[in-house]
């Protein structure tokens, strides 16, 4: 049975999933929770890092799935051809 189905059925996490999450490094989340008044500079820094990682992930997906990228380009070209000003 898939993990998602078991979780939905009984409302608990499978033992392996719970252990994997608990072993992670929680220093970053603890620091954020203890500092409720986050400065704008900290927020912008976290946002910039998130956007960099997101862009990197999208670029990786584009490299490993070239067929999807080509199809998306074709759909965009079709939308632009049929767009009325």
Phi, psi and omega in degrees: 000134178297152182300320181299320181293320180294318181296319180293323185291310185249358175076012179238161176275147172296151185304319182295321181291317181297318181294322181295323180287323185288337182278356182291164180282122185253009182298319182294316180291324178296320180295322181290322181289327182282344181246082184291333180265076180286135181284161179298323180296318178295319180295316179295322179295315179296319180295317179298319178295317179299315181294323176298314181294323178296316179297319179297318180294319179294320178296319178297315179299320179296323180289322185271348178230068185296333180294319179296320180295317180296317179296320179295320177297319180294318178297319179296319179297320179295318177299319182290326179291326185265000181285134178255133179279000000 
